[in-house]
Amino acid sequence: MTATIAVTKETRAGETRVAATPETVKKLIGLGYSVTVETGAGLAASILDADYAAAGATIGASGPASLSAADIVLKVRGPSDAEIAALKAGAIVVALMNPYNDRPMIEALAAKGASAFAMEFVPRITRAQVMDALSSQANLAGYRAVIEAAEAYGRVLPMMMTAAGTVAAAKVFIMGVGVAGLQAIATARRLGAVVTATDVRPATKEQVESLGAKFLAVEDEEFKNAQTAGGYAKEMSAEYQAKQAALVSSHIAKQDIVITTALIPGRPAPKLVSAEQVASMKPGSVLVDLAIEQGGNVVGAELDKTVITANGAKIMGIPNLPGRIATDASALYARNLFAFVGLLGLQEGKVSADLEDEILKASALTHGGAIVHPAFKPS
């Protein structure tokens, strides 16, 4: 008997990505799985059912029907209540689970006896780079943030010298230089903007400068020790934040576009831009808040809205920016998932998850009817 992988149409509002592409369907079948894809699962990402069928997938009319027979379920977002109810006991579910904000989902998966793995928790080690969904999606989010900002800005980004006079280049300030921030810097530079960037992690200074942007930060002792062993930013003290705010306030007032990307795993996004700093910006200036789904970096930002302030600045709280480039975002995410599935054991049609593997152990939320991740185990 062949083990089955199910790929369903995403049920979360506004989600346009899909967890498999014809490319990865072929590769999954090559590993020995059969693959079922729900009708219309890839349409929002410009992938037709016929493309999946040509790759060897079975097209299923109903998500719940395919879930009830699936050994592995691949998703972009965590499963809904109805999807969890349709799972068979012992099924493996792999997705971007958003676990810190959806405890009931974790409990429901454990109660169902499912083994759930959060792609957010794939460790940042060399062996797991090809599975790093956070990076693959953040890379696209950084690119798209600049495109959205350029559209909303209403003026050109590069300097233009014409017979009618010179148009000055736009000034773009990137706050938070992770994967998304670096791609935002690179994209803004390619479009001809004058770019500056800031981050609390000292290692990012060289990265920023290598992309042709200028680095801006209060470089004190706290700044020098502001990065975790896993490469994430630590939450900075109130004192440091005050010093950094003083440094950037005059800088923000001169900027045309500000893009904020700072996130702390499991915590609300830190506030980087105050109401006073927003008020200091010029009419027509744009702020894009990539952290809006975790509360936002910009005071006054609202989820899924563009707020126009009294001084004429625009604060854009666009959720799921990778979903606005669904075809490429799906292609990258599907490859992340394919690499992850390769860690699972498959023998005689039976799938197993060895939690002694450091990647599986780090990303496991539930297993054997219990919540196993240390951050979510009942106290």
N, C-alpha and C positions, 0 to 999 in steps of 0.2 A: 504494500500500500504506500502511495506517495504522500508525503507531508504537504500540506496546503498553506499558501500565503494568500491572505485577502487584503486588497486595497480598496477602501471605500471612498465615496464622495464625502468631502469634508462638510460637517454639519454646523460648525461655528460660523456665526455671521461675518461676512466679509472675507472669508478665507478662500483664496483663489488657487492656492498651490495644491499639488497632488503628491502622494508619497512614492510613486513609481512612474517611470517613463518606459517607453518601448525598449530603450537601451538596457535599463536595469531589469526589466521583465525577462529579456533574453538571458541575462547573466544569472538571474535567480533560477531560471529553469535549468541552466547549465550546472548549477550546484546540486540539482536533484529535486527541486521543489516543483509543484504545480502552482500556478498563479491565477487567482480570480480577481477581476477588476469590475467594480460596480459600474453599471451603465452611466455614462456622463461624468465619471470621476475626473477626467482630465480636460473637459471642455473649457473651463475657465483658464487653463494653462495652454490652450490651443493644441490639445492632443485629442484626437478622435478615437472612438471605440475601435474603429477599423485598424488603427495603428497598433493598438494593444493586441488585437486579435492576430494581426500579421506577425507580431513578435512571439506569439504562442500562448497568450493569455486566454482564459475563458471569460467571457463577458457575462456578468450576473446582473439580473434586473433589480435585485433587492439587496441592500447592504446587510440587513439582519440575517437574511438567508445564507449569505456567504460567510458571515461571522460565525454562525453556529457550527460550521464545518471546518473553520480555520484553525490551524495549529499556531500560526503567526499572523498577527494583524499589524500592518504598517500604516501609520497615519502621520499627518502633519501636526495637528493639534490633538490633545488628549481626547479619549472617547466620551461621548455623551452618555447619559443614564440609559437610554434605550440601547445603545451599542454595547454597553457593559452587560446589560441584561441578556443580550443575545449571545454573548461569548460562551464557549464551552469551558468547563472547568479545566484548568491547567494551560489554557491558551497563553501565548506570549504576545504582549502588546508593546510596540516600540513607537514613540512619538516625542514631540516637544510638549511635555506634560504641564508646564507652568505649575509645578507642584506647590510652591510657596503660596499660591493664590487659589488653590483648589484642593484643599484637604478632603472634602467629601468624596471627590473622585478617587483619591488614593484609598480611602477606606472602602469604597465600593469595589474597587479592583481586588483588594485583599479579600474581602468577603466572598467574591466570586471565585477565588482560588487562582486568579490570573497572575502571571509573572510579568510585571510592568517595568519597563526600562525608560528612563528619561534621557533623551539625547542631550539635554542641557548639562547633564552631569558626567558626560564622557570626559575623562581626565585629559589635561593638556600635556600629554607625553608624546614622544616621537612616534610610537607605534599607533597612536590613536589620531594622528593628524588628519588622516583621510576620513575620519568619522566625525570631525569637529563641525557639527551643524551650526553651532552658535557663530563660529567664524565665517562659514560659507554664507550664512544669511546676513550677518552684520556687514560683510563686505559689500553686498548688494544694497543694503539699507543706506550705507554711507554714500554710495554713488547716487542713489535715487534722491536722497535728501538734498543734494546740490542741484539736481535737475528740478525738483519741486521749488526750491528757493529761487532758482533762476527764472522760472516761469512766473512766480508771484512777484518778483522784484520789479519787473516792468521796464528795466533798462538793460543795457548790454553788460556783460562781464569783462571782456577784454578791452584794453585801450585801443581806440580806433583813431587814426589820423586821416582826416578827409579834407577835401577842398573847402568844405563848409566849417571846418574847425576840428579840434581834437576832443574826443570823448574819453574821459578818465576811466581807468580800470576800476572795477568794483573792489571793495575791501571786504574780505571774508575772514571770519574768526571762527576757528573750530575749537570747541571746549570739550576735552576728553579725547585722548588719542589712543584708543584701542583699535581694533580692526576696522570698525565703522569710521572712526575719526581719520585714520590714515587714508582710507579710500576717499573720504570726503576731501581731504587735502589734495590728493592726487587729481581728483576730478575737477576741483575748482582751479587748480593750477593749469590743467589741460585746457580749460575754458578761458584762461587768460587773466584770472583774478589775482590780486595781491593778497596772499594768504598768510595769516598768523595762526598759531595754535598754542594751547596750553593743556597741561595734564599734571596731576600730582606725582606721577611716577617719573623718577629721574631718567630711567632708561629710554623714555620716549623722546628726549631732547634730540638725540642724534638721529632718530628716525624722522622726526619732523624736518630737521635741517637737510637730511638727505633727499627729501622731496621738494626742496627749494622754498620751504616756508620758514618763517621766523618763529622761534620759540619764546613763550612768555610765561614766567612763573616766579614765585617767591622761592628762591633756592636756599632755604635754611636747613637746619638739621632734621626737622620733621619731614621735609620734602625728600631728603636723601634716604629716608627709611620708610617710604610711603607705598611700598609694593609688597604683596604677599608672595610666599614661595610659589604659589600657583600662577603668578603673573597678573593677579587682579589688583585693583586699587583698593587701599584701605580707606575707611572713612576717616576724614581728617578732623582734627580738633576744631572747636569753635574759634579758637584764637587764630589758627592758621587760616581758616576760611575767611575771617575778617581781614587779615593781611592780604590774602589773595584777592578779595573783593575790592580792596582799596587800589590794588595795582591795576586790575582790569577795568575798573569803572571808567576811567578817562579813556581807556582804549575802546571800550564798547561804544562810547558816545560817537566815535569816529567811524564806526563800522557800518557797512551797507547790509551785510548778511552775517548772522550768527547761527551756528549749528552746534547744538549740545548733544553729547552722546554718553554722559557719565551714568553708569549703573553699578550697583553693589549687590551681589547675589543675595537674595533673601531679605533685602531691606528696601524701604522706599528710596527712590532716586534722590540724590542730594540736590538741594537747591543751589544752582550756580549763578543764576541771573535774577537779581531782585527787581521789584516793581520800580524802584528808583532808577536802576540801570536801564530798564526797558523805556522808561519815560525820557531818558536822556538821548535816545536814538532819534535819527532824522525821520521825517515823514517818508513813507515808502520803503523803509528798511524792513528786513524780514528776519524772523527768528524761527528756526525749525527745531523742534524738541523731539529727539529720537527716543527719549526716556519716558514719553508720555504715558505708556501703558503701565509704568511703575510709579506714577504720580507726577512725573515731569521734573525737568531741571529748571524750568523758567516759571517764575511766579506769574500767575495769570493764564498759563497755558491750560487748554481744555481738550479733553479727549475727542478726537474726530471733529474738531472745529478749527476754523481760522478766526482768531480774535483780533479785531482791529482796535488798537488802543486810542486814547484821546489825542496822542501826538502823531497818529497816522502810521505807527508801526504795525506789522502783521505778525502775530504769534501763531504758528502752525503746529497743531497737535495731531499729526497724521499717524494712525496706528498701522502696524503691519506693512511697512514700506517694501519689504521683499515681495509681498503679495501684489504690488503694483508692477512687478517685473516677473510675473508668475511663471513664464516659460523657462527662463534661466534659473530662477530660484528653485523651481521643481527639479530641474536637471541636476543641480548641485546637491540639493537635499536628498534626492533619490540615490545618488552615489554614496552619500554619507551613510544612508540606511543599508545599502547593499554591502558596504564594508562591515557594518555592524552585524548584519545577519551572518556574515562569514565567520564570526566568533562562536556561533551557536553550533552545538553538536547535532549531526544528522546521521542516524544509523537505522537501516531497515524501516524507513518511513517515520521514525520517531525523532522528535526534536528535544534537545536538552540544553539547559543553560547552566554552565559550570561557574558558580559564583566565586570560585577560587581564582578565576581570571581577574586581573586587577581592573580591567575596563568594565566587565560585566558587574563586578562587585560594586564599583564606584557609582554606576548608573542605575542599579536595581532599586526600585521603590518598593515593590511587593513581590513575594515569592512564597510558595507553599502555604497560602492562606493567611500570611501575616505581612505587616509592614516591616521591611528589613532595613531601609535606609536610616542611618543614625539620626538624621535631622528631623525625622518624622515618626520615629518609634514612639508609641505611647509611653509616657513617663511612669 
